[in-house]
C-alpha cells in the first residue's frame, strides 16, 4: 500500500530535481562523491516520501522511524532529499564541504541534530542500526529502522558480525537497503572481493531478502511495504542500481566515485537530465 497521496510520476520529477541539486552542490564544492550519490536517489526519495514516518518540524518525535546512512560518502543525496523534505533550506546545499558548513563531506550529527547518527567510517552503520532496533523492541515501540549500505562496504568484517546479530535477536523492525551499483572506489566489487551470490549469503544468515530494481520507485515502495510485514527476522532489500545514474558519461564509471563535475560537465549533465 502506498501512502495516501503518493504519485509515482511526481516522485520521478522529484528525483530529477534531486539529481540536479546533487550535481550543483558537488560542482560548487569542487569535491565529493558523485557516483554513489546519484545511484541512491530513488532509494531515498521513495523512502522519505512514501514510507518512513518522520516530521521535519519535530525530528525528535518519539514514534518516528530511524534512518542510518551507513555509506556516509553518499551524503549529498541525503542532504538534498532532506532539503526537499523541509529539514534544510535548499540554499544551504551550496555550502557543502565549505569551511564552517553544517554539510560536511560525511554526515555529522553534531552539526545536523535531525540525523540519527554520524557516519562515514564504512561498515559501522548496521551495528548502529542493530542497537537502535533492539532498543525499540525492548521498549515495545512500533518504529522501524532503515539502514542504507553500499555494496563495497560489505567487504568489512564488522558487517557480517552485525548481520549475525540482527538475525540472532530477530530484529524484524530492521530493514537494510543495499545500493548494489557493483562498483567501489578501486573498481568492480566482484573483482576486488566478490560478493555474489549476495542474496544467498544474506538468506544463509537467516534474513528475508528482496531483490529489486533500485531505480524503479513503484517497486521500491512495494519492497518497503513487504518488508514491513515480515515477522521474526530482519529484511535486506538488494537494490540493483547504476553508479552515476542519470548522466550518461558518469553511469557505471568507477572514475566518478569521488570526483565532482567541473562547470562544463555540470552544464552537460543538467541538460541531459532535463531532456530525459
KOLVO-222190 format. One record per residue: residue number from 0; x, y negated, z of N, C-alpha, C in turn. Coordinates in steps of 0.1 Angstrom, whole numbers. Atoms other than C-alpha are relative to their C-alpha. Layout:
! KOLVO-222190
     i     n_x     n_y     n_z    ca_x    ca_y    ca_z     c_x     c_y     c_z
   NUM       X       Y       Z       X       Y       Z       X       Y       Z
...
! end
This chain:
! KOLVO-222190
     i     n_x     n_y     n_z    ca_x    ca_y    ca_z     c_x     c_y     c_z
     0       8      12       0       0       0       0       9     -12       0
     1      -7      12       0      13     -34     -10      -6     -10      10
     2       5      10      -8      10     -63      14     -11      -8      -7
     3      11       8       6     -22     -83       7       6     -12      -7
     4      -4      12       8     -15    -109     -20      14       2      -7
     5     -12      -2       7      17     -93     -33      -2       1     -15
     6       1       0      15      21    -100     -70      13       4      -6
     7     -13      -5       5      48     -80     -87       6      -9     -11
     8      -5       9      10      50    -104    -116       6     -12       6
     9      -6      12      -7      56    -133     -92      13       4       7
    10     -13      -4      -6      83    -113     -74      11       1     -10
    11     -11      -1      11     101    -107    -107       5     -15      -2
    12      -4      14       2     101    -145    -111       9      -5      11
    13      -9       3     -12     115    -149     -76      14       5      -2
    14     -13      -6       2     143    -125     -84       8      -8     -10
    15      -8       8       9     153    -146    -114       5     -13       6
    16      -4      13      -7     154    -178     -93      11       3      11
    17     -10      -4     -10     173    -159     -66      14       2      -7
    18     -13      -2       7     199    -148     -91       7     -13      -4
    19      -6      13       5     204    -183    -105       6      -7      12
    20      -5       7     -12     208    -197     -69      13       7       4
    21     -13      -7      -4     234    -170     -61      11      -4      -9
    22     -11       4       9     254    -179     -92       4     -14       2
    23      -3      14      -2     252    -216     -85       8      -2      13
    24      -7       2     -13     263    -213     -49      14       6      -1
    25     -13      -6       2     292    -189     -58       9      -9      -8
    26      -7       9       9     303    -212     -86       5     -13       8
    27      -3      12      -8     302    -242     -62      11       3      10
    28     -10      -4     -10     322    -223     -36      14       3      -7
    29     -12      -4       7     347    -211     -62       6      13       5
    30      -5     -14      -5     350    -177     -44     -13       7       5
    31      11      -8      -5     328    -149     -32      -2      12      -8
    32       3     -13       5     313    -116     -41     -12       0      -9
    33      11       2      10     292    -119     -73      -7      13      -3
    34       7     -12       5     286     -83     -85      -9       7      10
    35       8      -7     -10     273     -68     -52     -11      -9       5
    36      12       8      -4     251     -98     -45     -11       1     -10
    37      10      -1      11     234     -96     -79      -7      14       0
    38       6     -14       1     229     -58     -76     -11       2      10
    39      10      -3     -11     208     -60     -44     -12     -10       1
    40      10      10       0     184     -88     -54     -14       6       2
    41      13      -6       0     153     -67     -60      -2       7      14
    42       1      -6     -13     160     -47     -28      -4      -9      11
    43       3      10     -10     160     -78      -7     -13      -7      -2
    44      13       7       3     131     -96     -24     -12       9       3
    45      11      -9      -3     108     -66     -22      -1       2      15
    46       1      -3     -14     117     -60      14      -5     -13       8
    47       4      12      -7     113     -96      26     -13      -7      -4
    48      13       6       5      83    -105       5     -12      10       2
    49      11      -9       0      63     -73       7       0      10      11
    50       0     -11     -10      73     -51      36       4      -5      14
    51      -5       2     -14      93     -64      66      -9     -10       7
    52       8       9      -9      74     -80      95      10     -11       6
    53      -9      11      -4      91    -114     101      -7     -13      -1
    54       5      13       0      84    -150     107      11     -10       1
    55     -11       9      -1     109    -177      98      -2     -11      10
    56       3      11     -10      91    -201     122       1       6      14
    57      -2      -6     -13      96    -176     151       8      13      -2
    58      -9     -12       3     126    -154     143       3       9      11
    59      -2      -8     -12     128    -141     178     -13       8       4
    60      12      -7      -3      93    -126     176       2      14       5
    61      -3     -12      -6      93     -96     198      -4      12      -9
    62       4     -11       8      74     -74     174       5       0     -15
    63      -6       1      14      95     -83     143       7      13      -3
    64      -9     -10       5     112     -57     121      14      -6       0
    65     -14       5       0     150     -59     122       7       4     -14
    66      -7      -3      12     173     -61      92      15      -3       2
    67     -15       1      -1     211     -55      91       6       1     -14
    68      -7      -1      12     232     -63      61      14       6       3
    69     -13      -7      -3     260     -37      65      10      -4     -10
    70      -9       4      10     275     -47      32       1     -16       1
    71       1      14      -3     282     -82      46       5      -9     -11
    72      -5       8      11     301     -94      15     -11      -3     -10
    73      11       3       9     267     -93      -3      -9     -12       5
    74       8      10      -7     255    -122      19      -5     -11      -9
    75       6      10       8     250    -147     -10     -15       3      -4
    76      14      -5       3     219    -126     -19      -9      -2      12
    77       8       2     -12     207    -126      17      -3     -14       3
    78       2      14      -2     213    -163      22     -11      -6      -9
    79       9       6       9     194    -171      -9     -15       5       2
    80      13      -4      -4     164    -149       0      -5      -7      12
    81       4       8     -12     164    -165      34      -5     -14      -3
    82       3      14       4     163    -199      17     -14       0      -6
    83      12       0       7     134    -189      -5     -12       4      10
    84      10      -4     -10     115    -175      26      -2     -10      11
    85       2      11      -9     120    -207      46       9       0      12
    86      -9       0     -11     148    -198      70      10     -11      -1
    87     -10      10       3     171    -223      53      -5     -10     -10
    88       3       9      10     169    -254      32       8       5     -12
    89      -7      -4      12     178    -245      -4      13      -8      -3
    90     -12       8       2     203    -274      -5      12       5       8
    91     -11      -5      -8     223    -257      22       8      11      -7
    92      -6     -11       7     231    -228      -2      13      -5      -6
    93     -11       5       7     256    -251     -19      12      -2      10
    94     -11       1      -9     277    -252      13       7      13       2
    95      -6     -13      -2     287    -215      10      15      -1       1
    96     -14      -2      -2     322    -208      23       8     -14       1
    97      -6      13      -2     329    -245      28       3      -2      15
    98      -5       3     -13     347    -258      59     -12      -6       9
    99      11       5      -9     321    -262      88     -13       5      -4
   100      13      -5       4     293    -245      69      -5      11       9
   101       6     -12      -7     269    -221      86       0      12      -9
   102       1     -11       9     270    -200      55      15       5      -3
   103     -14      -5       1     303    -181      60       0      11     -11
   104      -2     -10      10     317    -156      35      -5      14       4
   105       7     -11      -5     303    -129      57     -10      -5      11
   106      10       5      -9     272    -132      79       5      -2      14
   107      -5       3     -14     279    -148     113     -12      -5       8
   108      12       3      -9     251    -147     139       3     -12       8
   109      -3      12      -8     269    -174     159      -4     -12      -7
   110       4      12       7     261    -198     131     -14       1      -5
   111      14      -2       4     228    -183     120      -8       8      10
   112       6      -8     -11     207    -173     150     -11       9      -4
   113      10      -9       4     180    -157     129       5      13      -6
   114      -6     -12       4     205    -130     118      -2      10      13
   115       0      -9     -11     202     -98     139      14       4       5
   116     -14      -4      -3     240     -92     138       9      -6     -10
   117     -11       4      10     272    -105     122       4      13      -7
   118      -4     -12       7     286     -81      97      11      -4     -10
   119     -11       2      10     314     -77      71      11      10       1
   120      -9     -11      -1     337     -51      85      -8      13      -4
   121       9     -11       6     323     -22      64       0      12       8
   122       2     -12      -7     309       9      79      -6      -1      14
   123       6       2     -13     295      -6     111     -15      -2       1
   124      14       4       0     260     -16     101      -9      11       5
   125       9     -10      -4     244      18     106       1       3      15
   126      -2      -2     -14     259      22     141      -8     -11       8
   127       8      11      -6     244     -12     150     -15       2      -1
   128      14      -3       3     211      -2     134      -5      11       9
   129       3     -11      -9     211      30     154      -4      -5      14
   130       2       5     -14     214      11     187     -13      -7       1
   131      13       7       0     185     -12     177     -12       9      -1
   132      11      -9       1     163      16     166      -3       9      12
   133       2      -8     -12     169      37     197      -6      -8      11
   134       6       9     -10     162       7     219     -15      -2      -2
   135      15       3       3     129       0     202      -8      13       3
   136       7     -12      -3     119      37     205      -2       1      15
   137       1      -1     -14     127      37     242     -10     -10       6
   138      10      11      -5     107       5     247     -14       2      -6
   139      13      -4       7      79      21     226      -6     -12      -8
   140       4      11       9      78      -9     202      -1       5     -14
   141       3      -5      14      63      -3     168       7      -8     -11
   142      -8       8       9      91     -20     149       9       9      -8
   143     -10      -8       9     113      -8     120      13      -7       0
   144     -13       5       2     150     -13     115       4       4     -14
   145      -4      -2      14     162     -17      79      15      -4      -1
   146     -14       2       1     199     -14      71       4       2     -15
   147      -5      -1      14     213     -22      36      15       2       0
   148     -14      -4       0     246      -5      29       4       1     -15
   149      -6      -2      13     269      -5      -1       5      15      -1
   150      -4     -14       1     279      28     -16      15       2       2
   151     -14      -1      -2     316      20     -14       3       2      15
   152      -3      -1     -14     314      17      24      -3      13       6
   153       2     -14      -5     302      53      27      13       8       1
   154     -13      -6      -2     339      61      25       4       0      15
   155      -4       2     -14     341      50      61      -5      12       9
   156       3     -11      -8     342      79      86     -11      -3      10
   157      10       4     -10     321      59     111     -14       2      -5
   158      13      -1       6     292      60      87      -6      14       3
   159       4     -14      -1     290      98      89      -3       4      14
   160       4      -2     -14     291      98     127     -13      -6       3
   161      13       7      -3     263      73     127     -12       8      -7
   162      11      -7       6     243      94     102      -4      12       9
   163       3     -11      -9     245     124     126      -8      -5      12
   164       7       5     -12     234     102     155     -14      -4      -3
   165      13       3       4     204      89     136      -9      12       0
   166       8     -12       1     192     124     129      -2       7      14
   167       1      -6     -13     200     137     164     -11      -6       9
   168      10       7      -8     177     111     180     -13      -2      -7
   169      13       1       8     150     114     153      -5     -14      -1
   170       3      15       1     151      77     146      -9      -2     -13
   171       9       2      11     120      76     123      -4     -14      -1
   172       2      14       2     119      39     128      11      -7      -7
   173     -12       5       7     151      35     109       0       4     -15
   174      -1      -2      15     154      31      71      12      -6      -5
   175     -12       5       7     187      28      53      -3      -1     -15
   176       1       1      14     188      15      18      15      -1      -5
   177     -14       0       5     220      22      -2      -1      -7     -14
   178      -2       7      13     229      -2     -30       9       8      -9
   179      -8     -10       7     241      26     -53       4      -6     -14
   180      -4       6      13     258       5     -80      12       7      -6
   181     -10      -9       5     286      31     -85      14      -7      -1
   182     -13       7       1     314       5     -82       4      -6      14
   183      -5       7     -12     336      -7     -53      12      -8      -4
   184     -10      10       4     365     -32     -52      11       6      -8
   185     -11      -6       7     391      -7     -65      -4       8     -13
   186       5      -7      11     369       9     -92     -12       8       2
   187      12      -9      -2     342      36     -97       1       8      13
   188       0      -8     -12     331      52     -65       4      14      -2
   189      -2     -15       2     333      87     -80      15       2      -3
   190     -14      -2       2     370      81     -89       8      -2      12
   191      -7       4     -12     380      68     -56      -2      10      12
   192       4      -9     -10     362      90     -31     -14       5      -3
   193      13      -4       6     334     109     -48     -11       2      10
   194      11      -1      -9     300     107     -31     -11      10      -4
   195      10      -9       5     279     130     -53       3      14       4
   196      14       4       0     257     148     -47      -5      -8      12
   197       2       9     -11     248     118     -25     -13       4       7
   198      13      -4      -7     211     128     -19       1      12       8
   199      -1     -13      -7     220     163      -9       8      -1      13
   200      -8       3     -13     246     150      16      -9      -5      11
   201       8       6     -10     221     129      34     -11      10       5
   202      10     -10      -4     195     157      33       6      10       9
   203      -6     -10      -8     220     181      48       2      -5      14
   204      -1       6     -13     223     157      77     -13      -3       7
   205      13       0      -5     186     160      82      -7     -14      -1
   206       7      13       3     175     127      67     -10       3     -11
   207       9       0      11     145     122      45       6      -9     -11
   208      -6       8      10     158     109      12      -9      -3     -12
   209       8       4      11     141      89     -15       9      -7     -10
   210      -8       6      10     158      81     -48      -9      -9      -9
   211       9      10       7     145      50     -67       9      -9      -8
   212      -6      11       8     154      25     -94       0     -12       9
   213      -1      11      -9     168      -3     -73      -3     -14      -6
   214       4      12       6     157     -29     -98     -15       0      -4
   215      14      -1       2     121     -18    -100      -8      -4      13
   216       7       5     -13     101     -39     -74     -11       9       4
   217      11      -9      -3      70     -17     -76       5      13       7
   218      -5     -13      -5      90      15     -70       7      -2      14
   219      -7       3     -13     110      -1     -42     -10      -2      11
   220      10       2     -10      79     -12     -23      -7      13       3
   221       5     -13      -2      64      22     -28       9       9       9
   222     -10      -7      -8      96      37     -13      -1      -4      14
   223       0       5     -14      94      14      17     -13       5       7
   224      13      -5      -6      57      24      22       1      15       4
   225      -2     -14      -3      66      61      20       9       2      12
   226      -9      -1     -12      95      56      45      -7      -2      13
   227       7       3     -13      71      41      70      -8      11       5
   228       9     -11      -4      50      72      71       8      13       4
   229      -8     -12      -4      79      97      77       1       1      15
   230      -1      -2     -14      79     112     112      12       9       4
   231     -10      -9      -6     107     127     133      14       0      -7
   232     -13       1       6     136     118     110       2     -13      -6
   233      -3      13       7     153      87      96      -1       2     -15
   234       2       0      14     149      78      60      12      -8      -7
   235     -10       6       8     176      70      34      -6      -3     -14
   236       4       3      13     165      52       2      13      -3      -9
   237     -11       2       9     191      56     -25      -5      -8     -12
   238       5       9      10     185      26     -48      11      -1     -11
   239      -9       0      11     202      30     -82       0     -14      -6
   240      -1      14       5     215      -4     -93      11      -2      -9
   241     -12       3       8     239     -21    -116       7     -12       6
   242      -8      11      -6     267     -43    -102      -1     -11     -10
   243       1      12       9     263     -78    -116     -13      -1      -8
   244      13      -1       7     227     -71    -126      -6     -14      -4
   245       7      12       5     210     -98    -148       9      -8      -9
   246      -9       7       8     241    -111    -165       9      10      -8
   247      -6     -11       9     254     -90    -195      15       1       2
   248     -14      -1       0     290     -99    -192       6       3      14
   249      -4      -4     -14     290     -91    -154      -4      14       3
   250       5     -13      -4     270     -59    -154      10      11      -2
   251      -9     -12      -1     289     -28    -144      14      -3      -3
   252     -14       4       2     322     -47    -145       6      -1      14
   253      -6       1     -13     343     -40    -114       7     -13       3
   254      -7      13      -2     362     -72    -120      -8     -11       6
   255       9      11      -5     332     -92    -109      -3       3      15
   256       3      -3     -14     333     -76     -74       2     -12       9
   257      -3      11      -9     349    -105     -57       5     -13      -7
   258      -3      12       8     351    -133     -84     -12      -8      -2
   259      11      10       3     329    -164     -87       1      -5     -14
   260       0       6      14     319    -178    -121       5     -14       0
   261      -4      14       1     335    -209    -133     -11      -8      -7
   262      11       8       5     315    -237    -148      -6       5     -14
   263       5      -5      12     313    -223    -183      -7      13       1
   264       6     -13      -2     305    -188    -171     -14      -2       7
   265      13       3      -7     278    -202    -148     -10      -5     -11
   266       9       5      10     262    -221    -177      -5      11      -9
   267       4     -11       8     262    -190    -199      -9      10       7
   268       8      -9      -8     248    -168    -171     -14      -5       3
   269      13       6      -3     220    -192    -162      -9       0     -13
   270       8       0      12     209    -195    -198      -5      14      -3
   271       4     -14       2     209    -157    -201     -12       4       9
   272      11      -3     -10     187    -153    -170     -13      -7      -4
   273      12       7       4     163    -180    -182      -7       7     -12
   274       5      -6      13     159    -162    -216      -4      15       2
   275       3     -14      -2     154    -127    -200     -15       2       3
! end
